[in-house]
């Protein structure tokens, strides 16, 4: 079971990771982004398993809310940065699939 300090520390670590994720996405460092996202997912799972048992009061609760707002803001930034890349990747995959179907149907030219 986590203590209230461990819960806050986990949220603060997630904020640091998402800030690094924004930087990685900004520089198109997709490999680094994946590594950071995996680390962040580990923190999310730890909170999912343990946080419900921990009560936060006053300043601790406020700090948690601030962390969540920052996480959501960083998530939006990451999505804004990755969506164009995901659209390009999807188009490339669809184009490759179309080319294969055409080649299979009509043969290579």
C-alpha positions as CSV (number, residue, x, y, z in Angstrom):
1,X,0.0,0.0,0.0
2,X,1.2,3.5,-0.8
3,X,1.4,6.4,1.6
4,X,0.0,9.8,0.7
5,X,3.6,11.0,0.1
6,X,4.2,8.1,-2.3
7,X,1.0,8.9,-4.2
8,X,2.0,12.5,-4.6
9,X,5.6,11.5,-5.5
10,X,4.2,9.2,-8.2
11,X,2.0,12.0,-9.6
12,X,5.0,14.4,-9.6
13,X,7.1,11.7,-11.4
14,X,4.4,11.4,-14.0
15,X,4.5,15.2,-14.5
16,X,8.2,15.0,-15.1
17,X,7.8,12.2,-17.6
18,X,5.0,13.9,-19.5
19,X,7.2,17.0,-19.8
20,X,9.9,14.9,-21.3
21,X,7.3,13.3,-23.6
22,X,6.3,16.7,-24.9
23,X,10.0,17.5,-25.6
24,X,10.5,14.1,-27.3
25,X,7.3,14.6,-29.5
26,X,8.4,18.2,-30.3
27,X,11.7,16.9,-31.6
28,X,10.1,13.9,-33.4
29,X,12.0,11.5,-31.2
30,X,9.4,8.8,-31.4
31,X,11.6,6.0,-29.8
32,X,12.2,8.2,-26.7
33,X,8.5,9.0,-26.6
34,X,7.6,5.3,-26.5
35,X,10.2,4.6,-23.7
36,X,8.8,7.5,-21.6
37,X,5.2,6.5,-22.2
38,X,6.0,3.0,-21.0
39,X,7.5,4.4,-17.8
40,X,4.5,6.6,-17.3
41,X,2.2,3.7,-17.8
42,X,4.0,1.8,-15.0
43,X,3.2,4.7,-12.7
44,X,-0.4,4.8,-13.8
45,X,-0.7,1.1,-13.0
46,X,0.9,1.5,-9.5
47,X,-1.7,4.3,-8.8
48,X,-4.5,2.2,-10.1
49,X,-3.7,-0.6,-7.8
50,X,-2.9,1.4,-4.7
51,X,-4.3,5.0,-4.8
52,X,-7.9,4.2,-3.8
53,X,-6.7,3.2,-0.4
54,X,-5.0,6.5,0.3
55,X,-6.8,9.6,1.5
56,X,-5.3,13.0,0.7
57,X,-6.2,16.1,2.6
58,X,-5.8,19.8,2.1
59,X,-2.5,20.7,0.4
60,X,-1.9,17.2,-0.7
61,X,-5.2,17.0,-2.5
62,X,-4.6,20.4,-4.1
63,X,-1.1,19.3,-5.3
64,X,-2.7,16.1,-6.8
65,X,-5.3,18.3,-8.7
66,X,-2.5,20.5,-10.0
67,X,-0.5,17.5,-11.2
68,X,-3.6,16.0,-12.9
69,X,-4.2,19.4,-14.7
70,X,-0.6,19.5,-15.8
71,X,-0.8,15.8,-17.0
72,X,-3.9,16.6,-19.0
73,X,-2.3,19.7,-20.5
74,X,0.8,17.7,-21.5
75,X,-1.3,14.9,-22.9
76,X,-3.1,17.5,-25.2
77,X,0.3,18.8,-26.3
78,X,1.6,15.4,-27.1
79,X,-1.6,14.5,-29.0
80,X,-1.3,17.8,-31.0
81,X,2.3,16.9,-31.9
82,X,1.7,13.2,-32.7
83,X,-1.6,13.4,-34.6
84,X,0.0,14.7,-37.9
85,X,2.6,12.0,-37.7
86,X,-0.1,9.3,-37.0
87,X,-2.1,10.6,-40.0
88,X,0.9,10.3,-42.3
89,X,1.7,6.9,-41.0
90,X,-1.9,5.8,-41.5
91,X,-1.9,7.1,-45.1
92,X,1.4,5.3,-45.8
93,X,0.1,2.1,-44.4
94,X,-3.2,2.4,-46.4
95,X,-1.2,3.4,-49.6
96,X,1.0,0.3,-49.2
97,X,-2.0,-1.9,-48.7
98,X,-3.6,-0.5,-51.8
99,X,-0.5,-1.0,-53.8
100,X,-0.3,-4.6,-52.8
101,X,-4.0,-5.2,-53.7
102,X,-3.5,-3.6,-57.1
103,X,-0.3,-5.6,-57.7
104,X,-2.1,-8.8,-56.7
105,X,-5.1,-8.0,-58.9
106,X,-3.3,-6.7,-62.0
107,X,0.2,-7.9,-61.6
108,X,3.4,-5.9,-61.4
109,X,4.0,-3.5,-64.2
